[in-house]
Amino acid sequence: MNAELDTIVIGGGQAGLASGYHLQKKGLRFLIMEASDEVGGSWPLYYDSLKLFSPARFSSLPHLKFPGDPNGYPRRDEVIQYLKYYQEKFQLPVRINQRVTLVEKDGDGFMVRTMAGDTFRSKTIINATGSFHTPYTPAIPGQESFQGHILHSSEYRNSEPFINQRVLVVGRGNSAVQIGVELAEVSHTSLAVLRPVQFMKSMLLGQDLHFWVKTIGFDSFPFWRFGKTAPSSGSVIDSGGYKEKVLAGKPDQQPMFTSFYDEGVFWANGTKEAVDTVIFATGYRPCLPYLQAIGALNTEGRPVHQAGISLVPGLYYVGLEGQRSFASATLRGVGTDAQFVVKKLLHHLKIRSVHS
């Protein structure tokens, strides 16, 4: 059994590191638990060509500017290196290969158990893994009979395995469009969509869109004060000429197919077409089972909270989509959310010490 900590942070990605910075600044005793063998959270798992939709100058964690061209859009590997350097620069105490399997109440604190067989005691918990981990693939009639290849965008790495194939990418969000555009360079690719992709200009009056979002205050508008989470725009930011390529049919857009058959799909108009691969860029679903035992989740498995403050005393969140603002789940947003949560956490610790 380890000595009791002030805080355990679950997750060593951007939200966990931002939380660690503010915890360290306040002199608290804490550890960051990372399930994989390196810091960076989900970033090492993303496809090779992924790039941010916000420029570097709007993509930094607390007190460390993102390096390189401030107006450039960082790629996945640049983000990974930045997160590693952030942890090293501030000497944040990350424990790798520590996948949390259970959080239990322990008096007025918590007991945290990991897959490695270790047990930790902590006065408070910050869950910094985000809330969406399990890839979601909708059930489509006839799917079990399809002889081609079906995968989720979380499994996609690059276009090489799909050269000269007939590929469908299901979805109309950022990942679907990025992957579709990349695949269209080497294969016959279509986006299968319920509604046409909506694009948003990345530049407005000579400034990046994120400049205006931040300037007008939408980036940090406190939706949570009105009992709501920040809405998603539902649009793809056109930071890489994506609109032009989609309009040129590379990839084209097709109304979502209705079912599979052994060699391909049936389109909405009743025609059928042979297809080699279907990639579902259809998002993720909640997967925080280790918090179930303490009553932190609703019936859908989603965390119950307001602005990152759980209904379970001493439990907090950083990195949830729409947690406090439009930017909450982004590199530029987790820092201010972490600062807010750590302030609330400190207040909890002071009350706890008075009553202990």
C-alpha positions as CSV (number, residue, x, y, z in Angstrom):
1,M,0.0,0.0,0.0
2,N,1.4,3.4,-1.0
3,A,1.2,6.5,1.2
4,E,-1.9,8.6,0.8
5,L,-1.6,11.3,-1.9
6,D,-3.5,14.5,-2.3
7,T,-4.5,13.7,-5.8
8,I,-4.3,10.9,-8.4
9,V,-4.7,12.0,-12.0
10,I,-6.0,9.3,-14.3
11,G,-4.6,9.8,-17.8
12,G,-1.3,11.1,-19.0
13,G,-2.5,13.0,-22.1
14,Q,-3.0,16.7,-22.6
15,A,-5.7,16.9,-19.8
16,G,-3.6,15.0,-17.3
17,L,-0.4,17.0,-18.0
18,A,-2.3,20.3,-17.7
19,S,-3.8,19.1,-14.4
20,G,-0.3,18.0,-13.2
21,Y,1.1,21.5,-14.0
22,H,-1.5,23.2,-11.8
23,L,-1.3,20.6,-9.0
24,Q,2.5,21.0,-8.9
25,K,2.2,24.8,-8.9
26,K,0.1,24.5,-5.7
27,G,2.6,22.1,-4.1
28,L,0.3,19.1,-3.9
29,R,1.4,15.5,-3.6
30,F,0.1,13.7,-6.7
31,L,0.8,11.0,-9.3
32,I,-0.4,10.8,-12.9
33,M,-1.5,7.3,-14.0
34,E,-1.0,6.5,-17.7
35,A,-2.3,3.2,-19.1
36,S,0.2,3.0,-21.9
37,D,4.0,2.9,-22.0
38,E,4.4,6.6,-22.8
39,V,2.8,10.0,-22.1
40,G,0.5,11.4,-24.7
41,G,-2.8,9.8,-24.0
42,S,-4.6,8.9,-27.3
43,W,-2.3,10.9,-29.6
44,P,0.0,8.0,-30.4
45,L,-3.0,5.9,-31.5
46,Y,-4.3,8.4,-34.1
47,Y,-3.7,8.1,-37.9
48,D,-0.3,9.1,-39.2
49,S,-1.4,12.2,-41.1
50,L,-3.6,13.7,-38.5
51,K,-3.1,17.4,-37.9
52,L,-4.8,19.9,-35.6
53,F,-7.5,22.2,-36.9
54,S,-6.2,25.0,-34.7
55,P,-2.8,26.7,-35.4
56,A,0.1,26.2,-33.0
57,R,-0.4,29.6,-31.4
58,F,-3.8,28.4,-30.2
59,S,-2.7,24.9,-29.2
60,S,-0.5,25.2,-26.1
61,L,-0.7,23.8,-22.6
62,P,0.0,26.1,-19.6
63,H,3.2,28.1,-19.7
64,L,4.8,26.3,-22.7
65,K,4.2,27.6,-26.2
66,F,3.8,25.1,-29.0
67,P,7.1,25.2,-31.0
68,G,7.5,26.0,-34.7
69,D,5.4,28.2,-37.0
70,P,2.7,29.8,-34.8
71,N,0.4,29.9,-37.8
72,G,1.1,26.3,-38.8
73,Y,-1.2,23.4,-38.0
74,P,0.8,20.8,-36.0
75,R,0.7,17.2,-37.0
76,R,0.2,14.2,-34.8
77,D,3.9,13.4,-34.2
78,E,4.6,17.1,-33.4
79,V,1.9,17.0,-30.7
80,I,3.3,13.7,-29.3
81,Q,6.8,15.2,-29.0
82,Y,5.4,18.4,-27.4
83,L,3.5,16.4,-24.8
84,K,6.6,14.4,-24.0
85,Y,8.7,17.5,-23.7
86,Y,6.0,19.1,-21.5
87,Q,6.2,16.3,-19.0
88,E,10.0,16.4,-19.0
89,K,10.3,20.2,-18.7
90,F,8.0,20.3,-15.6
91,Q,9.2,17.0,-14.2
92,L,5.6,15.8,-13.8
93,P,5.3,12.5,-11.9
94,V,3.8,10.1,-14.5
95,R,3.6,6.4,-13.8
96,I,3.4,4.6,-17.1
97,N,1.8,1.1,-17.7
98,Q,-0.7,1.9,-14.8
99,R,-4.2,1.2,-16.3
100,V,-6.7,2.0,-13.6
101,T,-9.2,-0.8,-13.2
102,L,-11.2,0.3,-10.1
103,V,-11.8,3.4,-8.0
104,E,-13.4,2.7,-4.6
105,K,-14.3,4.9,-1.7
106,D,-11.9,4.7,1.2
107,G,-13.3,6.7,4.2
108,D,-13.5,10.2,2.9
109,G,-10.9,9.5,0.2
110,F,-10.3,6.9,-2.5
111,M,-8.6,3.6,-3.2
112,V,-7.3,3.3,-6.8
113,R,-6.4,-0.2,-8.2
114,T,-4.4,-0.7,-11.4
115,M,-4.1,-3.6,-13.8
116,A,-0.4,-3.9,-12.8
117,G,-1.6,-5.0,-9.3
118,D,-0.8,-1.8,-7.5
119,T,-3.0,0.0,-5.0
120,F,-2.9,3.7,-4.2
121,R,-4.8,5.9,-1.7
122,S,-5.7,9.4,-2.5
123,K,-7.8,12.2,-1.0
124,T,-9.0,13.3,-4.4
125,I,-9.2,12.1,-8.0
126,I,-8.9,13.9,-11.3
127,N,-10.1,11.8,-14.2
128,A,-8.3,13.2,-17.2
129,T,-9.0,10.5,-19.8
130,G,-11.9,12.2,-21.5
131,S,-15.2,10.4,-21.6
132,F,-15.1,8.7,-25.0
133,H,-12.9,5.7,-25.4
134,T,-14.8,2.9,-27.1
135,P,-15.0,3.2,-30.9
136,Y,-18.6,3.3,-32.0
137,T,-19.7,1.4,-35.1
138,P,-23.4,1.4,-35.9
139,A,-25.2,-1.9,-36.7
140,I,-26.1,-2.0,-40.4
141,P,-28.3,-4.7,-41.9
142,G,-26.4,-7.4,-43.7
143,Q,-23.1,-6.4,-42.1
144,E,-22.3,-10.0,-41.0
145,S,-22.5,-11.2,-44.6
146,F,-20.1,-8.6,-46.0
147,Q,-16.9,-10.3,-47.2
148,G,-14.9,-7.1,-47.4
149,H,-13.0,-5.2,-44.7
150,I,-14.7,-3.2,-42.0
151,L,-12.8,-1.0,-39.6
152,H,-13.2,2.0,-37.4
153,S,-11.3,5.2,-38.0
154,S,-9.4,4.5,-34.7
155,E,-7.7,1.6,-36.5
156,Y,-6.8,3.6,-39.6
157,R,-3.1,4.6,-39.9
158,N,-2.4,5.5,-43.5
159,S,-3.6,5.0,-47.1
160,E,-1.0,2.3,-48.1
161,P,-3.2,-0.8,-47.5
162,F,-6.0,0.7,-49.5
163,I,-4.3,1.5,-52.8
164,N,-6.6,0.9,-55.8
165,Q,-9.5,-0.2,-53.6
166,R,-13.1,0.9,-53.6
167,V,-13.5,2.5,-50.1
168,L,-16.4,4.1,-48.3
169,V,-15.8,6.3,-45.3
170,V,-18.9,6.7,-43.1
171,G,-19.2,10.1,-41.5
172,R,-19.1,13.8,-42.1
173,G,-16.8,15.1,-39.3
174,N,-13.1,16.1,-39.2
175,S,-11.7,12.6,-39.1
176,A,-14.0,11.3,-41.9
177,V,-13.0,14.2,-44.2
178,Q,-9.3,14.1,-43.5
179,I,-9.2,10.3,-44.0
180,G,-11.4,10.5,-47.1
181,V,-9.3,13.1,-48.7
182,E,-6.1,11.2,-48.0
183,L,-7.6,7.9,-49.4
184,A,-8.9,9.6,-52.5
185,E,-5.3,10.2,-53.6
186,V,-4.8,6.4,-54.0
187,S,-8.2,4.8,-54.3
188,H,-11.8,5.4,-55.4
189,T,-13.2,6.8,-52.2
190,S,-16.6,8.1,-51.2
191,L,-17.9,9.7,-48.0
192,A,-21.2,8.0,-47.0
193,V,-23.2,10.7,-45.2
194,L,-26.6,11.3,-43.7
195,R,-26.3,14.9,-44.6
196,P,-23.7,16.8,-46.7
197,V,-20.5,17.9,-45.0
198,Q,-20.6,21.4,-43.8
199,F,-17.4,23.4,-44.0
200,M,-16.3,26.4,-42.0
201,K,-13.7,28.8,-43.3
202,S,-10.4,28.6,-41.4
203,M,-9.6,32.3,-42.2
204,L,-11.9,35.3,-41.7
205,L,-10.8,38.9,-42.3
206,G,-7.2,37.8,-42.5
207,Q,-7.2,36.0,-39.1
208,D,-7.6,32.4,-38.3
209,L,-11.0,31.3,-37.1
210,H,-9.7,30.5,-33.7
211,F,-8.6,34.1,-33.2
212,W,-12.2,35.2,-33.6
213,V,-13.6,32.4,-31.5
214,K,-11.2,33.4,-28.7
215,T,-11.6,37.2,-29.2
216,I,-15.4,37.2,-29.0
217,G,-15.3,34.9,-25.9
218,F,-17.1,31.9,-27.4
219,D,-14.0,29.8,-26.8
220,S,-14.4,30.3,-23.0
221,F,-18.1,31.1,-22.7
222,P,-19.3,29.4,-19.5
223,F,-22.1,27.2,-20.8
224,W,-22.0,25.2,-17.6
225,R,-23.4,28.2,-15.7
226,F,-26.7,27.6,-17.6
227,G,-26.7,23.9,-16.9
228,K,-25.5,23.0,-20.4
229,T,-22.4,21.7,-22.1
230,A,-20.8,23.7,-25.0
231,P,-22.2,22.8,-28.3
232,S,-20.3,21.2,-31.2
233,S,-20.2,23.2,-34.4
234,G,-20.8,20.1,-36.5
235,S,-18.7,21.7,-39.2
236,V,-15.3,20.8,-40.6
237,I,-12.8,23.6,-40.4
238,D,-11.3,23.9,-43.9
239,S,-7.6,24.3,-42.9
240,G,-6.3,22.0,-45.6
241,G,-8.2,22.7,-48.8
242,Y,-10.7,20.0,-47.9
243,K,-13.8,21.8,-49.3
244,E,-12.2,22.2,-52.7
245,K,-11.2,18.5,-52.8
246,V,-14.6,17.3,-51.7
247,L,-16.4,19.5,-54.2
248,A,-14.1,18.1,-56.9
249,G,-15.2,14.6,-56.0
250,K,-12.0,13.5,-54.3
251,P,-13.7,12.1,-52.3
252,D,-17.3,12.4,-53.5
253,Q,-20.3,12.3,-51.1
254,Q,-23.1,9.7,-51.3
255,P,-26.2,9.5,-49.2
256,M,-25.7,6.8,-46.6
257,F,-26.1,3.2,-47.8
258,T,-28.9,1.2,-46.3
259,S,-27.4,-2.3,-46.0
260,F,-24.6,-4.6,-46.9
261,Y,-24.5,-7.7,-49.1
262,D,-21.6,-10.1,-49.4
263,E,-19.6,-8.1,-51.9
264,G,-20.6,-4.5,-51.0
265,V,-23.5,-2.2,-50.1
266,F,-27.0,-1.2,-51.2
267,W,-27.3,2.5,-51.7
268,A,-30.4,4.5,-50.7
269,N,-31.6,4.6,-54.3
270,G,-31.7,0.8,-54.4
271,T,-28.6,0.2,-56.5
272,K,-25.8,-2.0,-55.2
273,E,-22.1,-1.6,-55.5
274,A,-19.1,-3.8,-54.8
275,V,-16.9,-2.4,-52.1
276,D,-13.5,-3.5,-50.7
277,T,-13.4,-1.5,-47.4
278,V,-15.8,0.4,-45.2
279,I,-14.2,2.7,-42.6
280,F,-16.6,4.0,-39.9
281,A,-15.6,7.5,-38.7
282,T,-18.5,7.5,-36.4
283,G,-17.0,8.6,-33.1
284,Y,-16.8,7.0,-29.7
285,R,-18.9,6.0,-26.7
286,P,-18.3,6.4,-23.0
287,C,-16.1,3.8,-21.2
288,L,-15.3,4.7,-17.6
289,P,-16.3,1.5,-15.8
290,Y,-13.7,2.0,-13.0
291,L,-15.8,4.9,-11.7
292,Q,-19.1,2.9,-11.6
293,A,-18.6,1.6,-8.1
294,I,-18.5,5.0,-6.5
295,G,-21.8,6.1,-8.3
296,A,-20.1,8.7,-10.6
297,L,-21.9,7.6,-13.8
298,N,-25.4,7.8,-15.1
299,T,-27.3,4.9,-16.7
300,E,-25.6,5.5,-20.0
301,G,-22.1,5.3,-18.4
302,R,-21.5,9.0,-18.8
303,P,-19.9,11.1,-15.9
304,V,-22.4,13.2,-14.0
305,H,-20.8,16.5,-13.3
306,Q,-21.1,20.3,-13.6
307,A,-18.1,22.1,-15.1
308,G,-15.9,19.1,-14.2
309,I,-17.1,18.8,-10.6
310,S,-18.5,15.4,-9.9
311,L,-21.5,14.8,-7.7
312,V,-19.1,12.4,-5.8
313,P,-17.2,14.7,-3.4
314,G,-13.5,14.7,-4.2
315,L,-13.8,13.5,-7.8
316,Y,-13.1,15.9,-10.7
317,Y,-12.8,15.8,-14.5
318,V,-10.6,17.5,-17.0
319,G,-10.8,17.0,-20.8
320,L,-14.5,16.3,-21.2
321,E,-16.0,17.6,-24.4
322,G,-18.0,20.8,-23.6
323,Q,-17.1,20.5,-20.0
324,R,-16.9,24.2,-19.4
325,S,-16.5,25.8,-22.8
326,F,-16.2,25.2,-26.5
327,A,-12.5,24.4,-26.1
328,S,-12.6,22.1,-23.1
329,A,-11.4,18.9,-24.9
330,T,-8.6,20.7,-26.8
331,L,-5.0,21.5,-26.2
332,R,-5.8,25.1,-25.8
333,G,-8.8,24.5,-23.5
334,V,-7.6,21.9,-20.9
335,G,-5.3,24.3,-19.2
336,T,-8.0,26.8,-18.0
337,D,-10.3,23.9,-17.1
338,A,-7.5,22.2,-15.1
339,Q,-6.8,25.5,-13.3
340,F,-10.5,25.8,-12.4
341,V,-10.7,22.2,-11.2
342,V,-7.6,22.4,-9.1
343,K,-9.0,25.5,-7.4
344,K,-12.1,23.6,-6.5
345,L,-10.0,20.6,-5.4
346,L,-8.0,22.7,-3.0
347,H,-11.2,24.0,-1.4
348,H,-12.3,20.4,-0.9
349,L,-9.0,19.5,0.7
350,K,-9.2,22.4,3.1
351,I,-12.7,21.5,4.2
352,R,-11.6,17.8,4.6
353,S,-8.6,18.9,6.8
354,V,-10.9,20.9,9.0
355,H,-13.2,17.9,9.6
356,S,-10.5,15.3,10.0
